[in-house]
Amino acid sequence: MTDCVFCRIIARESPADIEYEDDAVVAFRDIYPKAPVHLLIVPRRHIPSVMAMEVTDAEVLGRCFLAAQALGEATGFAERGYRLRVHCGPEGGQVVHHVHMHFLAGGRGGGG
């Protein structure tokens, strides 16, 4: 999916500050942060939106939550807390059409 910016980041065709990766998930810094720590957690497999998910996609979304747990530990926010946000479709605020989870930490309220 060469027209997808997240697919290009995953393929290392576009630059990003990658903070975490495993065989199913990649997490990198958001270039427009809404909190002191703002990371995007994306599955390596292109899934356009939560609205386009199939039953077989459930495991990879679970892996995104496990990546968030690891990022909470790595960033020092595991005990203090963080927010996870998923936007679905145009009216839900989804801008990039590749399922992704926002990991926001270090700020109260706001956070986009």
Buried (B, 14 or more C-beta within 10 A) or exposed (E): BEEBBBBBBBEEEEEBEBBBBEEBBBBBBBEEBBBEBBBBBBBBBBBBBBEEBEEEBEEBBEBBEEBBEBBBEEBEBBEEEBBBBBBBEEEEEBEBBBBBBBBBBBBEEEBB
